[in-house]
């Protein structure tokens, strides 16, 4: 998975972010520990979660 930056996350809608979060989570769960792709997915999850948290409900 390509790493999602904070700038990229900010440009997406809330619905798109939730879809991307689900995709990143499922990918991270299916990859071997300590692989580059899994690390990217986990970092993307953190970025997406931070962006979702910064938006008002």
C-alpha positions, 0 to 999 in steps of 0.5 A: 500500500502506498503511504497516505500523507496528511495532505492527501487525507485532508483532501478526501471526504469523510466517506472516502476516508472511512473506505480507505481506513477499512482497506488499510486495516484489512491489508495490514491484517493480511500482511506479514509482520515487519514488512514494508507494506504492512508498516505503510498500511499501519502508518496510513491508518494513523494518518487517516484516524488523525484526520477523521478525529480532527473533523467535527462530528 
